[in-house]
């Protein structure tokens, strides 16, 4: 077996796909332990320094001079493929993912607040078992996006505040798949890795409509992601090496979708808070995946690949209850739609409509310092779909169990 740097048309397509089309799973939605416990609501109420992510308009309502919060989640996930033509089944052997967050908020004046966030809003780790039936489509993927969120917020008066911030993403992806090379040559294997940055904007408005009712709206812009000069290592027999060019380059542009979020929160009693969120995700911006290669050869041509994703909605509800002076209890639920149409379903991003069930608790160890815990169970509705270009289909099912841990401190 020999190794050579190259770009393969089909592999490049799979490599870029997870960066922008991880569907409902592409937006990790593990950006603060407290919010996770409430079904990841947070647009319609001030949630501390994590408002930097959920609604920067609410940051101006902070009453303390300084607040920081940090945390980590552990994603324990499983994906199952079932053939509809036989009893054949395959499952993933995914390693545990570790999305994290850190937010720092500071009150500069009585009306002006600034903040900085670091989180992982996009990411996926998927590893199918060896020699599974879909290995020519995908074998494994490692995707990570670390986003920096410098933000500013201004309190207009005691009822209204506005805010905005940048979204600077540091993105990386690595994947591998097998290549069918014919009965005489057998299979080859190709691994790709690449890095790219992205830039967008986050803005929001917060309103304390009454003593008990608050509302918010936030918007994250659609922004293009460009991946260039990625690396691919090919392991193939020498008999087919000449079919591929040496060190070609390519260019491609893909969208991170816009997000419009609307939320309300109602203080039922001094101890009980109820929150609801609606998220509209503009996935229709992703209608085609196009590549420009240089140089072109008969084995490597420019390509235009329709995706035709559909816009989706996420519905969330959560509650928080002051059980004792030291204990806050939480519960939440959400329904998350997938944008992937049946005829473009590929197992590198096994998306489906998902249900999320969450619970959590905060422990106040001493004044202004809390420990947060949450547990989220994600259950996908079973789905039978096909990837029409390669005529590969079956039934898919995904589950995930995600414990989350965080700390909060303010003064």
N, C-alpha and C positions, 0 to 999 in steps of 0.2 A: 504494500500500500504506500502511496506517495501523497504528499500534501502540496497544495498550490493555492495561492490567494486568488479569489475570483468572486464575481457577483453573478448569482443565478437568478433569473427572472422570477421563478416561482418562490424561491426562498426569500428574496427581497420583499416580495409582496407579503409573505407571512411575517417577516420581521417588523415591518412598519405597522401592520394591522393592529397588534396589541397596543401600540403607543396611542392610538386614537379610537379604537373600536372595541375596547373591552366591555362595551355595552354597559348594563347596569352595574357590573363589577368594576368597570374602568374607573368610576368614581368611588374610591374606597369607602368613604363615609365612616371614617373612624377618627374624627378630628378632635374629640374631647371626651373624656370618660363620662363626665356628668351628662353631656348631651346624648351619648350613646345609650345610657340608661333610660333616657326619655325618648327613645325612638329616633335619635339624631335630629330632634327639633332644636330650634335656636334662633330662627329669624325674627320672631315676634316678642322676644324678651331679652333683657340684658343678662348675659351668661358669664359675666366676668371677662377676663382677658381673651377668652376664646371667641368673643364677639368679633375679633379681628378677622376670623374666618367666616363666621355665620352671618354677621351683619355689622360691617364696620361703622354704620350709622349709630349703633347702640353704644359704641365705646365711649362716646362723649358723656354718657350717663354714669360713668364710674364715679364713686364717692371717695374711694381711697386715693392716696397719693401714688401708690405703686402696687401692682398686682402681677404675679407670675404664676403660671401653671404649666406642668409638663406631664407627659404620660406615654405609655406604651401599650399596644395591643398585641395579642398572639393569635394569629389566624390559623385555625386547624380545619382544613377543608378536604373534601373528597368529591371527585367527579366520577360518574359511572356511565359507561356506554353499553347499550344493549342493541344487538342486531335485530332487525325486524324480520330477517329471512332465516335465522337459525337461533340456537341457544347460546351463541357466542356472546361473552361479556368481557369488558375490560374496565379497569379502574386506574385512577391516578395514584401516585406515591408522592404526594406533595410534601415538601419540607414546610416547617412552620414559618409563616411570614411575621414580620415585626414592624408594622407601621407605627410611627411615633409622631409626637407634636410637642412644641414649645411655644408659649406665647408670653410676651412681656408688654404690659400696659402701664403708662405713666400719665398722670394729670399734670399738665404744664401750667395751666391757669384754671380758674373756676369754670371756664367754658371750653377749653382746648385740651384734648388728649391725643397722645401719639402711642403707637405700638409697633411691635415687630413680631412676626410669627414665622415659624418653621414647621412645616408638616409634610405629609406624604399623601397627597390626594389621589394619586394614580399609582397602581402597582398590581402585579400579579405574578404568582409563582405556580407553574403547572408542569407536572412531570408524569407522563403516561407510562404505564408498565412496558417493559422491553417487548419488542416484536408484536405490538398490538396492531390491529387491522388498519388503523389510521396513521401509521408511522410515516407514510409518504406525504401526509398533510402537516403533521406536527409530532414531535417527540417530547420536547420540553421547552419552556419559556421562563425567563427571569426578567421581569420588568420592574423598574423603580423610577419614581419621579419625586424629587425633593423640591419643595416650593418655598421660596422666601416671600413674606408678605409685609413689607413696610406700609404702615397705615396712619391716617390722621382723621380725627373726628372733632366736630364742633357742636356744642350744645347751644342751640338758638335760644331756648328758654327752658323752663322746667318741664315742658311737654314734648318738645321736638329736638332732635339732633340728627346730623347728617355726617357721613364719612365716606372715605375712599381709600384705595390702596393699590399697590402693584402686585402682580402675580408673576414672579420670576421662577421658571421651572428649570431644574437641572435633571435631565432625563437620560436614562440608559436602558438598553435592552440587549438580551442575549437569548438565542434560541437555536435549536437543532432539529433536523428532520432527516429521514432516510430518502434516498433517491433510487428509483427502480431503473437499472441500467441494462436490462435484458437478461435472458436466461444464461447466456455465456459469461457475462460480466458480474452478475449478481447485484447486490445493493451497494450504493455508496452512502456516505453520511456527510452532511454539511452543517456547519455551525457558524452563526453570524452574531456579531456584536457591534453596537453603535452607540454613539452619544450625541445629544443635541440639546439646545436650550430653547426656551419659549418665553414669551412675554404677553401678559394680559392685564386686565384691570378688574378690580372689585369695588363696588360702590353700594351704599345703602342708606335708607331713611328709617328712623325709629320714631314712634309716637306713643306717648303715654296718654291714651285717649280718656281715661278716667282713673280714679284711684285703684280700681280693680282690673281694668282692661288695658292692654298694650298691644301694639301691632308693629309690624316691620315689613319692609320690602328690600331685597338686595338683588344685585345683578352682577354676574361674572361674564365678561365678554368672551365671545368666540375669538380665538387667536390661532394663527397658523403655526404649525410645527414643521420645521425643515430638517431632514436627516440627510447628511452628506458624509462621504468618505468613510462609510462603515466598513468593517472588516469581516470577511468570511473565509473560513478554513475548510477545504474540501478534502475528504479521504475517499479516493476512487482508484480503481485499477489503472495501470499505465495505459491500457489499451484505449481508454476514452479521454485521456487528458487533453489531447489535441483538439477536442470538440469545443473547448472553452478558451476564452481570451485570458491574457495575463494582465492582472491589475487594472481592470476597467473601473470607471467611476460612474456615478449616477446622481441625479437630483430628483427630488420629489417634495411636494407640499401637501400637508394634511391638516384638518382643523381639529382643535380642541373645541368641543361644543359650548355654546352659551348656556347659562343657567339663570333662570328667573325664579326667585324664591319669595313666597308670600307667607307670613306667619302671624298668628294671633296667640295671645296668652291671657288667661283669666285667673285672677286670684279669688278662688271660691271662698276660702276662709283664710285666716292668718297663717294656717298651717298647710293648706292645699293649693297647688298651682297646676292648672291644666293648660297644655299647649298643643296647637295644631299647625302643621306646615304643609304647603303645597309647592312642589318643585317642578318646573317645566324645563326640560333639557332639549336644546335645539340640535338634535342629532341629524336633522335633514341637511345640515351643512355638509355632511359627508356623503356625497353622491357618487364619487368616483375616486379610484386610486390609480394615479398615473405616474409613469417612470420615464425618465430621459437618460439613456445610457450612452456613454462615450468611452471606448468605441463600440459600435454595433458589429455583431457577427451573426451568422445564421443561427447560432445557439443562444444569442443574447440580443433581442430586439426591444426597441421602445414599446411600451404597452399602455393601454387604457383599460382599466378594470372597473366596471360599474359596481357600486355597493348599495346605493339607494336606501340608506338608513332612514328610519322614521322618527319623528319627534316623540318623546315619551314624557310621562308624568310619574311623580313619586308622591304618595300620600302618607303623611306621618301624624301620629298623635302620641303625646306623652304626658306624664303626671309626676309631680314631686310632692312628697308629704313629710312634714317635720314631725317625725315619730317621737323624738325626745329632744332635749336641748343639744345633745351631742350627735344625734343620728338623723340624717335625711334619707328617706327611702324613695326609690324611683321605679317607674315601669313605662314601657313604650311599645309601639307597634308601627310597622310601615308596610306598604305595598309598592313594589318597584317594578315598573314595566321594562321590557327589553326592546331595543330598537331594531333587532336583527330580523329580517324577513326569512321565512322558511327556506327559500331557494338559495340563500346566501349564507347558510349556517355552516360554520367550520369549527372543528373541535379545539382550535388554539384559543378560542374565547367562547366556551360553552355557556352562552347566555340563555336566560329564561326569565319569565315573570317570577319575582321572588317575594316571599313573605319574611319579615324580620320581627322576632320577638325578643324584647330586651327587659332587663331589670338592673337595678344598681343601688348603691348606698354610699353615703359620705359619712365619715367619722371625724368629728372635731376633737383632735387630741389636745389642743390648747388654743388660746385666742388667736384668730386669724390664720390658723393652719389646719388644713383638712387633708385627709386621705380619701381618695375616690376609688370605687370598685364598680365594675359593670360586667354583665354577661349578655352576649348577643347570640341568638341562634338564627341562622339564615336557612330557609328551606325553599328550594326552587320547585316550581310546578313542573312535573315531567313533561318532556317535549319531544315530539317526533319530527325531525327536520332533515333536510338534505343540503349538501354542498353541491349544487348542480354542475358547476364546471368540472368537477372530478367524479361526479356520480357516486358520492359517498354519503350515506345517510344512516339513521338509526334513531334510537330513543336515548335521551340524555337526562341525567338527574344530578343535581348538585346540592350538597349540604355543607354548612360551616358552623363551627362553634368558636366563639371569639371572646375570651376573657380580656378585660382592659383594666389598667391600673394607672392612677394619676395622683399628683399632689398639687395643692393650691396654697399660696401664701400671699398675704397683702398687709400693707401698713399705711 
